[in-house]
Amino acid sequence: MRVPTNQLSTQETGRKLVKAGVIIVALTFAALIGFTGYFWSHRSRLTSARKMLLAAFTIAIPFLIVRIVYSFLGAFASTLFSQWSPVKGSWRAFLVMGLVMEYIVVLVYIYTGITLPSNKEEQAQSEGIANA
């Protein structure tokens, strides 16, 4: 079966856009890692709640890196039938490098959000320290 030429060019445009998107996500993530390093170097100025957020993001970074690597492998694989393709590739790679990594990051963020002290609690703590 022969595929029409305009459909092939549309598919090629789609592949190029996916590659560009993955590169933009990776560059943005690299900037976030840089900001994380900056805030770790200035953590003495952060409140306890912000330190918790910083720790949560730091814990999530390795899992996000695996997820971004999987996206890179899928976007830059030579064919749609590569093992890294999220559509036709290995379901085990998709499960571990894709879904499990995302779920771990979400669980880290949910746990942090639940255990994070509210503004009132943190304000009361800082006032208690100042009055002591």
N, C-alpha and C positions, 0 to 999 in steps of 0.2 A: 504494500500500500504506500503510495507516494504522498508525502505531506506537502501541502501548499507552501510556496515560498514565503508568503506574508506571515504564515503561522510560525515558520522557523525564525524569522527575524524578530517576531514578538517574543518567542522563547528566549532568544539570545539577549534581547533587551531586558527581559526579566532576570536572567542570570546575572547580567551586569549590575542591575539595581540591587539584587540580593548581596552581591559582593561589596558594593559601595555601602550598603546599610550595615553589614557586619564590620567593615573597616571603621565606620563612624562610631558604632557602639564600642569597639575596642579602644579607639582613641579617647572617647569620653570616659571609659572605665579607667584608662591609664591616668587621666587627669584626676579622677576620684581617688585613685591610689596615692597620687602625689599630694592631694589635699589631706588624706588620712595621715600620711607621714608628717605633714606640716603640723596638724593638730596634735599628733603624738608628741612632737617636740615642744609644743606649748601647752601640754595637758595641765600644768600646774595652775593655769589661769581658768580652767574650765570648771563648771559646777559638776557635782556628782552625777546628775542626770545626763549631762552632756558626755561625761566620761563613760557612762553606761552605753550610750549610743555609739560612741567611738569604738568601744570594745566590741559591740555587736557587729558593726560594719567590718571590723578587722577579722572577726571570726568568720564572717560570710565571704570574705575576699577569696580564699582558696576554692570554695565551691563555685563562685561566680567565674573564676578563671577557667575551671574545667568546662563550665557551660559555654563560655565564649570560645574556647578551643574547639569544642564540638561544633559550634556554629561555623567557625573558620573551616574546619575539615569538610563540613557539608557544603559550604558555599564554594570552596575552591577545589572540590573533587572533580575529576575529569569527566565523569559521566553521572547521569541520574541514577545508575545502578551501582554506584560505589557503596561500600559498606557504611559510609558516613552520611549518606543521604537520609534525611528524616522521612522521606516519602517511601523510597524503595530499598533503603539500606537495612542494616542489622537492627532488629528491634531491641536487642540487648544493649547495644551502644546507645540507642535513643533513650531507653529506660534509665540506664545508669548515668550517662553523661548529660542527658537532657533533663528528664523529669525528676529524678532523685535529687540532683543538684539544686534544681529550682525549689523543690519542696523543703529541702534542708534550709535554704536561705529564708524562705517564708516562715518556717518554724522558728528560726533564730530571731527574726524581726517580730513575730507575734509574741514570743516569750519576752523579749525586751520591752515591747509596748505594754504588756500586762504588768510587768514588774517595775516599770519606770515610775518613780514617784511623781505625783501631780505637782503643779506649781505651788499649791497651798502647802503641801507637805514639805517641799524643799524650802519654801520661804520660812516656814516655822522652824525648820532645822537651822537655817542660817541665822535667824533671829535668836534662837536659843544659844547658839555658839557665841554670838556677839554679846549677849547679855551675861554670859557666864564669866 
